[in-house]
Amino acid sequence: MNKKLIALAFALVMAVMLSGAVAAADEDTVADDTSSGDLLTTTSSNTALPDPYVVETGISYTTIQAAIDSVFTQDGMTIQVEDGTYNEDVLVWKSLTIVADNLYGATVNSFYITSTGSGSTIEGFYINGGTGEAVTLMDATDCTIKNNWITGGYSAGVALVNSDNNDITYNVIDDWASANYYGIYLDNSDNNWIYQNSVGNSTYDGIWLYQSDLNYIDSNNIYWNSFNGVYLDESDENNLENNYICWNSFNGVYVDDSDDNNIDYNYINENGLNGIYVYNSVSTDIYNNQIYDNGAQGIEVQYGSDFLIGGLLGTNVIYGNGDYGIYVHDSSDFEVSYNTVYDNAWDGIGIYNSSEFVVNVNAAFDNVNNGINIVGSSDVDVTGNYAYSNDADGIQLYVVSDAFVYGNNADINVFDGIHIYYSDNILVECNDVNLNGEDGIDVVDSNYFDIQYNLIYQNVDDGIDIGNCDNFNVFDNDIYQNGDDGADINNSTLFEVNDNWIYENVDDGIDLDTCTNGLIDPNLIYDNTESGIEMNDCEAIDIVNNEIYGNGDYGVGIFDSSEISVDGNILDDNEDGVHIEGSSLIIVQNNTISNNSDDGVSINSNLVTVFQNDIFGNVWGVWLWGDADDVDVNFNRIVDNTNVDLGYIATGDVDATLNWWGYNNPADVATRISDTGTGTLTYDPWIVLSITASPASVGIGGTSTITADLLYDSDGMYHNPVNGVIPYKGSANFTATTFGTITNATNFSNGVATATLTNLNDAGNAVVDSTVDHQTVSTTVVVVPGATIAQIITAAGVVKAFYEANGVLPATVLVGAQNLTMPQFLYLLVTATQNVNVGNLNPITVIAVNPAPAPGGSYTHGNLLKASYLTVAGNIRNFILTNGRAPNYAQTSLGKIPFSKLVYMYSKVMNFYGNIIPNRLPNYVYI
């Protein structure tokens, strides 16, 4: 029925009753009360009185109305009504207490309380047989309607119109045979208390509030009403608490266009439709209710906003309902939290066409469809929920955008733990998803999402299944022991799979099918029953910096794909490290491929590059078969593979030059390669191990830098590491085999390893070996009994400083490991000055030189130019070699320069060359 028509009819009835009652009141007030037929007697308070009487006056009356209307009856008095049937519609126009002598002993047609009857109490009556409303409060306040039994087909059991601050308590408003239209009806009535009433079998609603606010509906039994148990219609800020609301034909509670209402601690069960239905309302709080076995939804909210279902205030327990446990649609800005929702006939929690909401810390389990299902919605947080043992998915998002799915447990569901499709901008983070009957996380036809930091294990199918998606990341998940693939990605593009641990899955760690523009970097993928990574019909996929080991089939398997890069991975202990079949434009580079039980790299494809890989310890290093053609295998270290390092049985052309096979010798290299194919295999030249010493000749006490390299090929050609280098990073295994000590040895880097040969304290040939894999190479450093230019420079600095500090020369100076006299040192100084001038940096032999017998001379201070001091140096050297002693002086343009000044002068020259402007003699020297 239209609620406006009902309200109009109700108002008309009220008006008729009020006009009749007022007329009766007017007649009675002009009558002579002392002679009225309604007045029976007056007695003392000790006399038992029949029929209605006023306790305070002791006057009895034949009718209740007469007792009210009497001029002797004043506000605040009590009318006691004895048992019997009073066939009257009582108008209460004074503030009175009207109480039945025995509970339900007095039967009355109806009560009507006007504004002047405010403060009245009606208690203990059996109200039956009237029409309209059983009890009406019209503009009345502070009244109490208590302990009455109201039955008999009224339009309302208790009706409050424009009436505030009244108590409706402990009444039974019920009749199986002749139902009331409404049990309790409030129209524009506020701050009323409806407490511990039994309201049942109404034709319409048990309790109906229309435009009534701030009322308390507390601890009532509301049952078997033909429409709703409680109907809030344009009514705000009401509280429904501790009620039992059951067996109503429509909804247990219906909130319509009503705001800021609280519904809490109620038992709401076995209603025909919904336990609670909220329509077009704001700020409804629903918490701590038991809502079960209703015919449709436990809770349904439509066109709601800013409401709370559950929350920190408490949880609802919602189970056994015929459709959804909680169903919210076309709503916004709300929270569904801390509810226990189970065993419902469809979804535990279903939210449709809504926005800006939170689904937080709910337990949704054993529901016939999904635990949590969100459809056509946006700005969603699904956090901290337990969604398990549901007959479909634990959590489902369908046509959703901007969602955060965080910290949920989605376990043991019949289908997927988390299922997302036709959705965008989704973050799935830190969820525990395991033991589901299909996939752990299944994403279909969705874009711009991240799946990160989840624990995904022991699902029957895939850990993560992604199909027809683009622009997504799978990051830092732990994915293991799933019944199919760890991650299955198909028909997808523009994605990254980063930093995941993917292990012990029954099929592949990662399975890619018909995917493009993907990056898999860097994951730990191990002990999967089939391949670590397998792809079919893919394009532009980069597999970078992964550790892939212990998988039962391929580390990386590439089938019918193109533009694939396998770069910087560790591929160990699989069957094949990398398997390439039916594909093209494949690059395998910078990988360590070792200890695989079959092939390190297996190729039956064209346009494949195998570059700078370290391939060792496999049964077959590189295996080229079938239609392999236009394959480049260069700058790889391919050694110590069990059968051969390269096996060729293909029909196409293979360039396998410039690899390191562990040997320099052609015969040894040939044993590591098997060529039985029908195409062309080229492997010559190959990279060889070389060793050099710099300098190759040193004086006693000198040092030499030893360099081992893998930069030259067997034809002697140098290869710049910029263009390709053997990736060996191990030790050069330097050994000083005759004398000397190897120090500061480094591992190979960029094709080179270095060490320093020291402790060359004796003349002779110091031999140094380097061993890489099976090849040993040697170099010799010749130690001559002389001094190096570097040693002379160091000693020159010492002598210069001593002379400038003391004015005399030291007796001796240490040159390398040799302690030399000043005449010997002068010979080294002048010889070194001449040698470096012409670029001769070889050590200088130390000779015996006697001292000058009478050193002396005189000269003028000034600059001696470079040409002059070089000429003088030659003269001094020749003199020493001819005479076996040092000169007393040397003749120059400045005069005769004595022996001591000569030593000082050439010490300054060599110090300048070594320390002031390295590798250049001074233009002059000052004397």
Buried (B, 14 or more C-beta within 10 A) or exposed (E): EEBEEBBEEBEEBBEEBBEEBEEBBEEBEEBEBEEBEBBBEBBEEEEEBEBBBBBBBBBBBBBBBBBBBBEBBEEEBBBBBBEBEBEBBBBBBBBBBBBBBEBBBBBBBBBBBBEBBBBBBBBBBBBBBBBBBBBBBBBBBBBBBBBBBBBBBBBBBBBBBBBBBBBBBBBBBBBEEEBBBBBBBBBBBBBBBBBBBBBBBBBBBBBBBBBBBBBBBBBBBBBBBBBBBBBBBBBBBBBBBBBBBBBBBBBBBBBBBBBBBBBBBBBBBBBBBBBBBBBBBBBBBBBBBBBBBBBBBBBBBBBBBBBBBBBEBBBBBBBBBBBBBBBBBBBBBBBBBBBBBBBBBBBBBBBBBBBBBBBBBBBBBBBBBBBBBBBBBBBBBBBBBBBBBBBBBBBBBBBBBBBBBBBBBBBBBBBBBBBBBBBBBBBBBBBBBBBBBBBBBBBBBBBBBBBBBBBBBBBBBBBBBBBBBBBBBBBBBBBBBBBBBBBBBBBBBBBBBBBBBBBBBBBBBBBBBBBBBBBBBBBBBBBBBBBBBBBBBBBBBBBBBBBBBBBBBBBBBBBBBBBBBBBBBBBBBBBBBBBBBBBBBBBBBBBBBBBBEBBBBBBBBBBBBBBBBBBBBBBBBBBBBBBBBBBBBBBBBBBBBEBBBBBBBBBBBBBBBBBBBBBBEEEEBBEBBBBEBEBBBEBBBBBBBBBBBEBEBBBBBBBBBBBBBBBBBBEEEEBEBEEBBBBBEEBBBBBBEEBBEBEEBEEBEBBBBBBBBBBBBBEBEBBBBBBBBBBBBEBBBBBBBBBBBBBBBBBBBBBBEBBEEEEEBBEBBBBBBBEBBBBBBBBBBBBBBBBBEEEEBBBBEBBEBEEBEEBEBEBEEEBBBBEBBBBBBBBBBEBBEEEEBBBBBBEBEBBBBBBBBBBBBBBBBBBBBBEEEEEEBBEBBEB
